[in-house]
């Protein structure tokens, strides 16, 4: 009986540690991401080509390839997605950036940090 209780307590302890680690992983960097400043880009000085942009911040790290033709964003391809990506959010954000031709778009509701992470990668690609 004592062995069973010890094993049960050990398993419970492991579950608590794993759960706490998961919460830390999910929320680590959340506030910094929410406060991340996204700057507008000036496409006038950007030559035709494809530019790679990276943003590194834990689970929001990502990489994009931004194609420019005639001083306009023609395509944005996600090379590396954020962890726990929602493809519909990514697609909506990319569509908004291409439509507006700038990174000064609204973030997607309930995905603010992921939105800002992708916007920062796009900004980084076009600010080289």
MOJOPE-V454006 format. One record per helix or strand of 2 or more residues. SS is the DSSP state (alpha for helix, beta for strand). FROM is the first residue (numbers start at 1). TO is the last residue. Records with the same first field share a line. If there is no record, write none. Layout:
# MOJOPE-V454006
SS: FROM-TO + FROM-TO
This chain:
# MOJOPE-V454006
alpha: 2-27 + 30-34 + 43-45 + 58-60 + 87-100 + 112-126
beta: 49-55 + 62-69 + 72-80
